[in-house]
């Protein structure tokens, strides 16, 4: 797990509306920083987008379930813990691209 704070935009896949930004990212989940609290157990259809240092836009679509939610008293934003449902190879490649750009070693197989 590592922080990708405010580089990865998270949108509702159905509406295209920006929901928030990914905080901590891992192969099976992420922390979403947003303005609105989501009910625990809610299913979310998401699109993650990030422009790499090379200027190329990376995008991946995924489904997630909200495991927890809370308001951050310091920022006033809401934070959601999301578990990804069958993240797939595209998401794994997305996470690896984040790691490479930050100089973080790849995970062991």
mmCIF file of the C-alpha atoms, coordinates in Angstrom:
data_MODEL
# 
_entry.id   MODEL 
# 
loop_
_atom_site.group_PDB 
_atom_site.id 
_atom_site.type_symbol 
_atom_site.label_atom_id 
_atom_site.label_alt_id 
_atom_site.label_comp_id 
_atom_site.label_asym_id 
_atom_site.label_entity_id 
_atom_site.label_seq_id 
_atom_site.pdbx_PDB_ins_code 
_atom_site.Cartn_x 
_atom_site.Cartn_y 
_atom_site.Cartn_z 
_atom_site.occupancy 
_atom_site.B_iso_or_equiv 
_atom_site.pdbx_formal_charge 
_atom_site.auth_seq_id 
_atom_site.auth_comp_id 
_atom_site.auth_asym_id 
_atom_site.auth_atom_id 
_atom_site.pdbx_PDB_model_num 
ATOM 1   C CA . UNK A 1 1   ? 0.000   0.000   0.000   1.00 0.00 ? 1   UNK A CA 1 
ATOM 2   C CA . UNK A 1 2   ? 1.201   3.512   -0.724  1.00 0.00 ? 2   UNK A CA 1 
ATOM 3   C CA . UNK A 1 3   ? -0.164  7.029   -0.948  1.00 0.00 ? 3   UNK A CA 1 
ATOM 4   C CA . UNK A 1 4   ? -1.211  8.475   -4.280  1.00 0.00 ? 4   UNK A CA 1 
ATOM 5   C CA . UNK A 1 5   ? -2.830  11.508  -2.742  1.00 0.00 ? 5   UNK A CA 1 
ATOM 6   C CA . UNK A 1 6   ? -4.638  13.756  -5.204  1.00 0.00 ? 6   UNK A CA 1 
ATOM 7   C CA . UNK A 1 7   ? -3.028  12.374  -8.352  1.00 0.00 ? 7   UNK A CA 1 
ATOM 8   C CA . UNK A 1 8   ? -5.697  9.772   -9.073  1.00 0.00 ? 8   UNK A CA 1 
ATOM 9   C CA . UNK A 1 9   ? -9.154  11.161  -9.836  1.00 0.00 ? 9   UNK A CA 1 
ATOM 10  C CA . UNK A 1 10  ? -12.084 8.903   -8.976  1.00 0.00 ? 10  UNK A CA 1 
ATOM 11  C CA . UNK A 1 11  ? -15.351 9.302   -10.903 1.00 0.00 ? 11  UNK A CA 1 
ATOM 12  C CA . UNK A 1 12  ? -18.735 7.593   -10.948 1.00 0.00 ? 12  UNK A CA 1 
ATOM 13  C CA . UNK A 1 13  ? -18.540 5.371   -14.017 1.00 0.00 ? 13  UNK A CA 1 
ATOM 14  C CA . UNK A 1 14  ? -22.243 5.724   -14.826 1.00 0.00 ? 14  UNK A CA 1 
ATOM 15  C CA . UNK A 1 15  ? -22.476 9.529   -14.642 1.00 0.00 ? 15  UNK A CA 1 
ATOM 16  C CA . UNK A 1 16  ? -18.863 10.571  -15.244 1.00 0.00 ? 16  UNK A CA 1 
ATOM 17  C CA . UNK A 1 17  ? -19.117 12.874  -12.196 1.00 0.00 ? 17  UNK A CA 1 
ATOM 18  C CA . UNK A 1 18  ? -15.931 13.371  -10.165 1.00 0.00 ? 18  UNK A CA 1 
ATOM 19  C CA . UNK A 1 19  ? -16.402 11.794  -6.723  1.00 0.00 ? 19  UNK A CA 1 
ATOM 20  C CA . UNK A 1 20  ? -13.009 12.491  -5.202  1.00 0.00 ? 20  UNK A CA 1 
ATOM 21  C CA . UNK A 1 21  ? -9.398  11.368  -5.173  1.00 0.00 ? 21  UNK A CA 1 
ATOM 22  C CA . UNK A 1 22  ? -7.610  8.166   -4.220  1.00 0.00 ? 22  UNK A CA 1 
ATOM 23  C CA . UNK A 1 23  ? -5.513  8.314   -1.074  1.00 0.00 ? 23  UNK A CA 1 
ATOM 24  C CA . UNK A 1 24  ? -3.818  5.074   -0.119  1.00 0.00 ? 24  UNK A CA 1 
ATOM 25  C CA . UNK A 1 25  ? -3.807  2.527   -2.956  1.00 0.00 ? 25  UNK A CA 1 
ATOM 26  C CA . UNK A 1 26  ? -3.191  -1.223  -2.892  1.00 0.00 ? 26  UNK A CA 1 
ATOM 27  C CA . UNK A 1 27  ? -3.886  -4.175  -5.170  1.00 0.00 ? 27  UNK A CA 1 
ATOM 28  C CA . UNK A 1 28  ? -7.215  -4.948  -3.481  1.00 0.00 ? 28  UNK A CA 1 
ATOM 29  C CA . UNK A 1 29  ? -8.472  -1.604  -2.227  1.00 0.00 ? 29  UNK A CA 1 
ATOM 30  C CA . UNK A 1 30  ? -8.083  2.113   -1.813  1.00 0.00 ? 30  UNK A CA 1 
ATOM 31  C CA . UNK A 1 31  ? -8.973  4.993   0.459   1.00 0.00 ? 31  UNK A CA 1 
ATOM 32  C CA . UNK A 1 32  ? -11.245 7.490   -1.271  1.00 0.00 ? 32  UNK A CA 1 
ATOM 33  C CA . UNK A 1 33  ? -11.142 11.127  -0.173  1.00 0.00 ? 33  UNK A CA 1 
ATOM 34  C CA . UNK A 1 34  ? -14.396 12.843  -1.059  1.00 0.00 ? 34  UNK A CA 1 
ATOM 35  C CA . UNK A 1 35  ? -16.982 15.436  0.010   1.00 0.00 ? 35  UNK A CA 1 
ATOM 36  C CA . UNK A 1 36  ? -19.882 13.065  0.671   1.00 0.00 ? 36  UNK A CA 1 
ATOM 37  C CA . UNK A 1 37  ? -20.170 10.120  3.029   1.00 0.00 ? 37  UNK A CA 1 
ATOM 38  C CA . UNK A 1 38  ? -21.250 6.810   1.459   1.00 0.00 ? 38  UNK A CA 1 
ATOM 39  C CA . UNK A 1 39  ? -23.175 4.141   3.327   1.00 0.00 ? 39  UNK A CA 1 
ATOM 40  C CA . UNK A 1 40  ? -21.101 1.141   4.421   1.00 0.00 ? 40  UNK A CA 1 
ATOM 41  C CA . UNK A 1 41  ? -21.880 -1.823  2.161   1.00 0.00 ? 41  UNK A CA 1 
ATOM 42  C CA . UNK A 1 42  ? -22.679 0.380   -0.836  1.00 0.00 ? 42  UNK A CA 1 
ATOM 43  C CA . UNK A 1 43  ? -21.607 -0.900  -4.253  1.00 0.00 ? 43  UNK A CA 1 
ATOM 44  C CA . UNK A 1 44  ? -19.737 1.642   -6.384  1.00 0.00 ? 44  UNK A CA 1 
ATOM 45  C CA . UNK A 1 45  ? -18.913 1.590   -10.098 1.00 0.00 ? 45  UNK A CA 1 
ATOM 46  C CA . UNK A 1 46  ? -15.762 3.670   -10.459 1.00 0.00 ? 46  UNK A CA 1 
ATOM 47  C CA . UNK A 1 47  ? -13.359 5.058   -13.033 1.00 0.00 ? 47  UNK A CA 1 
ATOM 48  C CA . UNK A 1 48  ? -9.832  5.974   -11.928 1.00 0.00 ? 48  UNK A CA 1 
ATOM 49  C CA . UNK A 1 49  ? -7.805  8.393   -14.041 1.00 0.00 ? 49  UNK A CA 1 
ATOM 50  C CA . UNK A 1 50  ? -4.259  9.629   -13.727 1.00 0.00 ? 50  UNK A CA 1 
ATOM 51  C CA . UNK A 1 51  ? -1.930  11.549  -16.019 1.00 0.00 ? 51  UNK A CA 1 
ATOM 52  C CA . UNK A 1 52  ? 1.555   10.079  -15.864 1.00 0.00 ? 52  UNK A CA 1 
ATOM 53  C CA . UNK A 1 53  ? 4.802   12.015  -15.878 1.00 0.00 ? 53  UNK A CA 1 
ATOM 54  C CA . UNK A 1 54  ? 5.032   11.202  -19.576 1.00 0.00 ? 54  UNK A CA 1 
ATOM 55  C CA . UNK A 1 55  ? 1.752   13.082  -20.125 1.00 0.00 ? 55  UNK A CA 1 
ATOM 56  C CA . UNK A 1 56  ? -0.183  9.928   -21.038 1.00 0.00 ? 56  UNK A CA 1 
ATOM 57  C CA . UNK A 1 57  ? -3.573  9.491   -19.360 1.00 0.00 ? 57  UNK A CA 1 
ATOM 58  C CA . UNK A 1 58  ? -4.098  6.131   -17.663 1.00 0.00 ? 58  UNK A CA 1 
ATOM 59  C CA . UNK A 1 59  ? -7.621  5.006   -16.894 1.00 0.00 ? 59  UNK A CA 1 
ATOM 60  C CA . UNK A 1 60  ? -9.142  1.912   -15.316 1.00 0.00 ? 60  UNK A CA 1 
ATOM 61  C CA . UNK A 1 61  ? -12.701 0.938   -14.464 1.00 0.00 ? 61  UNK A CA 1 
ATOM 62  C CA . UNK A 1 62  ? -13.591 -1.144  -11.432 1.00 0.00 ? 62  UNK A CA 1 
ATOM 63  C CA . UNK A 1 63  ? -16.275 -2.095  -8.955  1.00 0.00 ? 63  UNK A CA 1 
ATOM 64  C CA . UNK A 1 64  ? -15.891 -1.619  -5.222  1.00 0.00 ? 64  UNK A CA 1 
ATOM 65  C CA . UNK A 1 65  ? -17.715 -1.996  -1.936  1.00 0.00 ? 65  UNK A CA 1 
ATOM 66  C CA . UNK A 1 66  ? -17.504 0.583   0.847   1.00 0.00 ? 66  UNK A CA 1 
ATOM 67  C CA . UNK A 1 67  ? -16.128 -1.105  4.001   1.00 0.00 ? 67  UNK A CA 1 
ATOM 68  C CA . UNK A 1 68  ? -15.937 1.975   6.228   1.00 0.00 ? 68  UNK A CA 1 
ATOM 69  C CA . UNK A 1 69  ? -16.396 5.725   6.189   1.00 0.00 ? 69  UNK A CA 1 
ATOM 70  C CA . UNK A 1 70  ? -15.498 8.639   8.443   1.00 0.00 ? 70  UNK A CA 1 
ATOM 71  C CA . UNK A 1 71  ? -15.053 12.377  8.418   1.00 0.00 ? 71  UNK A CA 1 
ATOM 72  C CA . UNK A 1 72  ? -11.509 13.655  8.780   1.00 0.00 ? 72  UNK A CA 1 
ATOM 73  C CA . UNK A 1 73  ? -11.829 16.424  11.403  1.00 0.00 ? 73  UNK A CA 1 
ATOM 74  C CA . UNK A 1 74  ? -8.655  18.146  10.190  1.00 0.00 ? 74  UNK A CA 1 
ATOM 75  C CA . UNK A 1 75  ? -9.608  18.440  6.517   1.00 0.00 ? 75  UNK A CA 1 
ATOM 76  C CA . UNK A 1 76  ? -13.401 18.264  6.741   1.00 0.00 ? 76  UNK A CA 1 
ATOM 77  C CA . UNK A 1 77  ? -13.379 15.705  3.924   1.00 0.00 ? 77  UNK A CA 1 
ATOM 78  C CA . UNK A 1 78  ? -14.828 12.230  4.139   1.00 0.00 ? 78  UNK A CA 1 
ATOM 79  C CA . UNK A 1 79  ? -12.610 9.165   3.818   1.00 0.00 ? 79  UNK A CA 1 
ATOM 80  C CA . UNK A 1 80  ? -13.944 5.827   2.593   1.00 0.00 ? 80  UNK A CA 1 
ATOM 81  C CA . UNK A 1 81  ? -12.250 2.442   2.712   1.00 0.00 ? 81  UNK A CA 1 
ATOM 82  C CA . UNK A 1 82  ? -13.096 0.601   -0.497  1.00 0.00 ? 82  UNK A CA 1 
ATOM 83  C CA . UNK A 1 83  ? -12.585 -3.081  -1.246  1.00 0.00 ? 83  UNK A CA 1 
ATOM 84  C CA . UNK A 1 84  ? -12.203 -3.780  -4.953  1.00 0.00 ? 84  UNK A CA 1 
ATOM 85  C CA . UNK A 1 85  ? -14.267 -6.546  -6.485  1.00 0.00 ? 85  UNK A CA 1 
ATOM 86  C CA . UNK A 1 86  ? -12.196 -8.561  -8.972  1.00 0.00 ? 86  UNK A CA 1 
ATOM 87  C CA . UNK A 1 87  ? -9.714  -5.758  -9.747  1.00 0.00 ? 87  UNK A CA 1 
ATOM 88  C CA . UNK A 1 88  ? -8.235  -7.481  -12.808 1.00 0.00 ? 88  UNK A CA 1 
ATOM 89  C CA . UNK A 1 89  ? -5.008  -7.071  -14.742 1.00 0.00 ? 89  UNK A CA 1 
ATOM 90  C CA . UNK A 1 90  ? -5.736  -3.492  -15.876 1.00 0.00 ? 90  UNK A CA 1 
ATOM 91  C CA . UNK A 1 91  ? -5.955  -2.302  -12.282 1.00 0.00 ? 91  UNK A CA 1 
ATOM 92  C CA . UNK A 1 92  ? -2.794  -4.189  -11.275 1.00 0.00 ? 92  UNK A CA 1 
ATOM 93  C CA . UNK A 1 93  ? -0.969  -2.494  -14.183 1.00 0.00 ? 93  UNK A CA 1 
ATOM 94  C CA . UNK A 1 94  ? -2.393  0.876   -13.061 1.00 0.00 ? 94  UNK A CA 1 
ATOM 95  C CA . UNK A 1 95  ? -1.026  0.356   -9.532  1.00 0.00 ? 95  UNK A CA 1 
ATOM 96  C CA . UNK A 1 96  ? 2.359   -0.748  -10.907 1.00 0.00 ? 96  UNK A CA 1 
ATOM 97  C CA . UNK A 1 97  ? 2.535   2.421   -13.011 1.00 0.00 ? 97  UNK A CA 1 
ATOM 98  C CA . UNK A 1 98  ? 1.939   4.479   -9.862  1.00 0.00 ? 98  UNK A CA 1 
ATOM 99  C CA . UNK A 1 99  ? 4.702   2.559   -8.092  1.00 0.00 ? 99  UNK A CA 1 
ATOM 100 C CA . UNK A 1 100 ? 7.192   3.024   -10.922 1.00 0.00 ? 100 UNK A CA 1 
ATOM 101 C CA . UNK A 1 101 ? 6.558   6.753   -11.124 1.00 0.00 ? 101 UNK A CA 1 
ATOM 102 C CA . UNK A 1 102 ? 7.168   7.076   -7.394  1.00 0.00 ? 102 UNK A CA 1 
ATOM 103 C CA . UNK A 1 103 ? 10.232  4.819   -7.348  1.00 0.00 ? 103 UNK A CA 1 
ATOM 104 C CA . UNK A 1 104 ? 8.554   2.246   -5.115  1.00 0.00 ? 104 UNK A CA 1 
ATOM 105 C CA . UNK A 1 105 ? 9.768   -1.340  -5.643  1.00 0.00 ? 105 UNK A CA 1 
ATOM 106 C CA . UNK A 1 106 ? 7.329   -3.842  -7.156  1.00 0.00 ? 106 UNK A CA 1 
ATOM 107 C CA . UNK A 1 107 ? 5.647   -6.257  -4.797  1.00 0.00 ? 107 UNK A CA 1 
ATOM 108 C CA . UNK A 1 108 ? 6.991   -9.772  -4.460  1.00 0.00 ? 108 UNK A CA 1 
ATOM 109 C CA . UNK A 1 109 ? 4.976   -12.421 -6.357  1.00 0.00 ? 109 UNK A CA 1 
# 
